[in-house]
Amino acid sequence: MGFERLTRVLQQKQSNSDTDIFTGTIAATESITGKKYTAGDDKESIAFRVIADHIRAISFTIADGQLPSNTGAGYVIRRILRRAARYYYSYLDYKQPLLHQLLPLLAIQFETVFPELKKQAEFVSKVVKE
């Protein structure tokens, strides 16, 4: 059983997005954008989930040493980053950099599980913002 599925089962939630792994990031995104997450199938709710998922993937990967680039794994990171930005720009109508603002919360949330992110939070934030 995968970590996220196990977390969902243990917390008696229907979706990974409803677990504490994602709710903090979703709440922070609500606060920053002024939009409300409804946990539905509408474009705004999907955007919240995409952002919460993608910022984790991007942040952990950059902290692990992989930078966005035009080739290989770096290209995948770049695409994930661009997709998250497109979602908040298009569906949450937030027209300025957002993802880097979520880094401090993520670094604290995963401090005991992935301390490297907290150690490199400033660097990761800078890369994500650029």
Number of C-alpha atoms within 10 A of each C-alpha: 6 7 8 14 15 12 17 19 14 10 13 11 13 11 13 19 20 17 19 14 19 18 17 17 24 25 16 15 23 15 11 13 16 12 16 15 18 11 14 9 9 11 13 21 18 17 24 29 22 19 26 25 19 19 22 18 14 25 27 18 18 21 20 14 10 15 20 21 13 12 10 9 14 17 15 16 23 17 16 20 21 12 16 23 23 17 20 23 16 14 16 20 14 17 12 11 13 19 21 18 15 21 23 14 15 22 24 15 17 16 14 11 10 15 15 15 25 21 13 15 22 15 14 25 19 11 15 22 14 8
